Amino acid sequence: MRVLGVDPGLTRCGIGVVEGGHRRGVRCLGVGVVRSPVEEELPRRLLTIGDGVEQWIHEHRPDVVAIERVFSQHNVRSVMGTAQVSGVVALAAARRDIPVAFHTPSSVKAAISGSGRADKRQVTAMVSKVLGLSTPPKPADAADALALALCHLWRAPMTDRLAEAEQRAASLARNHRQRLRRAVRDSSGTGGNQQ
């Protein structure tokens, strides 16, 4: 599976691509950032980021795009920009029928380091170690994007199995409800004939 991880940001949008699978190692296919000039208007900045992300998607052809889920922070303006970038990235993936997965920062940190409270230095160190990188990816946004991609790569099989189990359970519940309705209908029809 090939995963494009995105750490959304309006000034620096981290991008990382990893590939791996069952019983295969994992490798880094690319890492970097897409930047947008601070002095430009918001629509132009979003266009710049969208174009950059589409180029990464075109070049690496990922099976899925993993995006960091935006959480409210103290700086509402920063959250708005991050959320807008997330939307642009999701749109770029949807245009190519590529599934999109959102992961919380704490779940990514836990998947990479074992602790949902790991700091950026710890995440970067673990990403470098797992991928066998001779130098840590910089800036931190790029390392975070690789961490997102790794998190999805490792958690996707479990998430898929859970989704399949939920679908089976829902189907069994529907069938059970239908049988109950039929039984109630049949018993009330029989009971009415006996009176």
C-alpha positions in Angstrom: 0.0 0.0 0.0 1.2 3.5 -0.8 0.2 6.3 1.5 0.5 10.0 1.0 0.6 11.7 4.5 -0.3 15.3 4.8 0.3 17.6 7.7 -1.9 20.5 6.7 -0.6 24.0 7.1 -1.2 27.3 5.3 2.4 28.4 5.3 4.0 25.0 5.2 2.1 21.9 4.3 4.1 18.7 5.1 4.0 15.9 2.5 5.3 12.4 2.9 4.9 9.2 0.9 5.5 5.7 2.3 5.0 2.3 0.8 4.7 -1.0 2.6 2.5 -3.9 3.2 2.0 -7.3 4.8 5.3 -9.0 5.5 7.2 -6.3 3.6 9.3 -3.5 5.0 8.3 0.1 4.7 10.1 2.7 2.7 10.0 6.4 2.2 9.3 7.4 -1.4 9.4 11.1 -0.9 9.1 13.8 1.7 8.9 17.6 1.6 6.7 20.6 2.1 4.4 22.7 -0.1 4.8 26.4 0.8 2.5 29.3 0.2 3.6 32.9 0.4 2.3 34.7 3.5 1.9 38.0 1.6 -0.6 36.5 -0.9 -4.4 36.5 -0.5 -6.0 33.3 1.0 -7.5 32.0 -2.3 -4.1 32.2 -4.0 -2.4 30.5 -1.1 -4.9 27.7 -1.2 -4.5 27.4 -5.0 -0.7 27.1 -4.5 -1.0 24.4 -1.9 -3.7 22.6 -4.0 -1.5 22.6 -7.1 1.5 21.3 -5.0 -0.5 18.5 -3.5 -1.9 17.5 -6.8 1.6 17.3 -8.2 2.6 15.0 -5.4 -0.5 12.8 -6.0 0.2 12.7 -9.8 3.9 11.8 -9.2 3.4 9.1 -6.5 -0.1 7.8 -7.2 -1.0 6.9 -3.6 -3.6 4.3 -2.7 -4.9 6.5 0.1 -4.3 10.0 1.5 -3.9 10.4 5.3 -4.5 13.8 6.7 -4.1 15.1 10.2 -7.5 15.9 11.7 -7.8 19.5 12.7 -8.3 20.3 16.3 -9.2 23.6 17.9 -6.2 25.4 19.2 -5.8 28.8 20.9 -5.3 30.6 17.6 -8.6 30.4 15.7 -7.1 32.0 12.6 -4.5 29.2 12.5 -7.1 26.5 12.9 -9.2 28.0 10.1 -6.2 28.0 7.7 -5.3 24.4 8.6 -9.0 23.3 8.1 -9.1 25.0 4.7 -5.9 23.3 3.6 -7.3 20.0 4.8 -10.4 20.6 2.6 -8.2 21.4 -0.4 -6.2 18.2 0.1 -9.3 16.1 0.5 -10.7 17.6 -2.7 -7.6 16.9 -4.6 -7.7 13.2 -3.6 -11.5 13.0 -4.3 -11.0 14.2 -7.8 -8.9 11.1 -8.4 -11.1 8.8 -6.5 -8.4 8.2 -3.8 -9.8 7.4 -0.4 -9.0 9.9 2.4 -8.4 9.0 6.1 -8.2 11.5 8.9 -6.0 10.8 12.0 -5.8 12.7 15.2 -2.4 14.0 16.3 -2.5 11.9 19.4 -3.2 8.7 17.5 -0.4 9.4 15.1 2.0 10.0 18.0 0.9 6.9 19.8 1.3 4.8 16.6 4.8 6.1 16.0 6.3 6.4 19.5 3.9 4.5 21.8 2.9 7.7 23.5 0.1 10.1 22.4 2.0 12.9 24.1 5.3 12.5 22.2 6.9 15.8 21.2 8.0 16.7 17.7 11.6 15.6 18.4 10.6 12.1 19.5 8.3 11.7 16.5 11.0 12.8 14.1 13.5 10.4 15.7 11.1 7.5 15.4 10.1 8.3 11.8 13.8 8.4 10.9 14.5 5.1 12.7 11.5 3.2 11.2 12.3 4.4 7.7 16.0 4.1 8.0 16.6 7.7 7.0 20.2 8.8 7.4 19.1 12.4 8.2 15.9 13.4 9.9 13.3 15.0 7.6 13.1 18.8 8.0 11.1 20.8 8.8 9.0 19.1 11.4 5.9 19.4 9.1 7.6 17.0 6.7 8.4 14.5 9.5 4.8 14.8 10.8 3.5 14.0 7.3 5.6 10.8 7.2 4.3 9.9 10.7 0.8 10.3 9.4 1.5 8.0 6.4 3.1 5.4 8.7 0.2 5.6 11.2 -2.3 4.9 8.4 -0.2 2.1 6.9 0.0 0.3 10.2 -3.6 1.0 11.3 -5.5 0.5 8.0 -5.6 -3.4 8.2 -7.1 -3.2 11.7 -9.5 -0.4 10.8 -10.6 -2.3 7.7 -11.3 -5.5 9.8 -13.3 -3.4 12.3 -15.4 -1.8 9.5 -16.1 -5.3 8.0 -17.1 -6.6 11.4 -19.4 -3.6 11.9 -21.0 -4.2 8.5 -21.5 -7.9 9.3 -23.0 -7.1 12.7 -25.3 -4.5 11.2 -26.4 -7.1 8.5 -27.1 -9.7 11.2 -29.0 -7.2 13.3 -31.2 -6.3 10.2 -31.9 -9.9 9.5 -32.7 -10.6 13.1 -35.2 -7.7 13.3 -36.8 -8.9 10.1 -37.2 -12.4 11.5 -38.7 -10.9 14.7 -41.2 -8.8 12.7 -42.2 -11.8 10.7 -42.6 -13.9 13.9 -44.7 -11.2 15.6 -46.8 -10.8 12.4 -47.3 -14.5 12.1 -48.1 -15.0 15.8 -50.6 -12.1 15.8 -52.3 -13.4 12.6 -52.6 -16.9 14.2 -53.7 -15.5 17.5 -56.5 -13.5 15.7 -57.8 -16.6 14.0 -58.0 -18.5 17.2 -60.4 -15.9 18.8 
